[in-house]
Amino acid sequence: MNRREFFKIAGLSTAVIATLPRSFNVFAQQADYNGKLLITIQAEGGWDVTQFCDPKVNVAGNEKINNWSDSGEVQSIGNISYAPVASNQTFFEKYYRDMLVINGIDAQTNSHTAGVIHNWSGRLSEGYPSLTALFSANKAPGLPISYINNGGYSQTADLIRYTRLEDVGNLENTIFPNQFRWDKDKSYMHQEEWDLLTQARQARLSRLNSKSNLSVREKLARSGYQSAINSTSALKDMATTIQSAGELQGWEDGPYGGSSLKRQAQLALLAMKSGVSSAADLVMWGYDTHDNHDAQHEWLFTNLTSS
């Protein structure tokens, strides 16, 4: 699908996009979004599709493709074929009724960087937004953290901001700036003092926004700052939701690296449950194998399908 087709489906036009400000988030909206959601997983590197959903077997007299087909056979469920390695069987048997597998997509490049750009924006040139950015800009542009990106491709073409949710502690520091990080019952300032500081900040921002000689960039920066302030109460609700969720999944070590994919998924789902987010990019690296290929790919596929 090209960008024009996407805009038609989404109910937007390129003419409308051209008239919008550089960041939709200047228009704050209630954090009660309950519309459609989009999550993508950027599993980056050199995928061995013969070990996942495009299995190939070795042919006598030809160069060897993989090791598993020396003793195993291609498996299938419904009309989906898969390789009998890692946790593929559990994954495909559980979800095959709800998935569409497309094999043979031409990324038009063998360069890692160019391949990422093309796969996530539909173009080989820089600057085009990801599908996730387009989705959140259309569906919920004013949510506090409408578009969550954990790395990988994150171009937005200035249609919307993206947010990183990596450290819950830092997130709480941002949401509750007057609260001690290690002792939530203590505060840096008395509430009366904090209220006076908040009033002074708002008065100063209103005074700055009323100036007639502001540049476009200055207006956007101050509007964005005001939007962030307006979103504080909604983010407090999200912080409460995260706290009530209990201990989150930590970093998982693999044979040659590791993954935080499950933690990313947890935080994205909690943000969506709180109504403050509409789309998220999850990311894991490590598929660019050179040595110990089978062990590394099997661990990565198991971590991916179990997240």
Phi, psi and omega in degrees: 000129177272173186296323181297317178296322179297316181296324178296315181294319183284349179087019179246168173227156180296333178293320178294317180303320183295336183269352184276155178292171185295337177224121178296335189293355176292342178260092182289140177231165181299138180275061179228031184297128177225029179272200181293150181236153179224127174233129175244153176240119178263095177264097195263149179128205181260090180300136170264090185292340178290348177259006183231259189249012173225062189293141176233147179249156179289143179243128181304133179092345178254166179298141183293135182268312182207179182262328186296329183282358173294329183230352182243169180237156176298133178255160179210154175216127189063231176251022182250127176261149179209161180276142182278058180227172179050223178251030185301317183300312180300316183295308185290324178294330181281324190242002189300332180289342186246015185232156173238121179256126178242112178260153172085024177288130181272110179282355176065018180196156170247016177265132182302309184296312180296324178297319177297314181300314183293316183295326187259344178243345182085002180228158175269346180268156183286158168102348181275145185285156174286162176300323180296319178296317178298318181298309183292326178294330179275315188277320187208064186294337186261004179292151184304317179225058186304320183243112177260128178232129182257010181129188184074218181279127185221025179291138180238352185055028179062020176283333184197159173273153169250159182234141175258128176245085185250322185234112181297324179299314178294326178297315179295324177299322180288319184284324181240072187293340181265007184253135176299136181293320186265353178215094187290352177272355181249154177227158180286324182232151173296152185301322180297319179293319180296322178296319178296319178297318179297318179296319180294320179298315181294321179296319179294317180296319178296321179294318180293321181292338182279352180294143184269350185254023180286141174283167179300317180296320179294319179298316181295318180298317182286325176294320177296322178294318178296320178299320179296319179296318181295337184272358187302315184297321179295320180290331175297320177297320179294319179299320177296319178298318179295317180298322182283348182282349180085197183290131180271158178297133179269190177293137179250123180278138176245181182296329180219057182136220180180194185205143172246021188300317182294321178294317177302316181296318179300312182295321179296316180293323178293322177295319179291322177298326180282352179079018182253000183217149180240341185208150180210142171256121172259150185218142170218144180248180173115353184282355178275075186272145175237321178235158178050047187301309185300312182298318182291315181292322180297319178294317181297316180294322178296316179295321180296310187284343179263359184278000000 
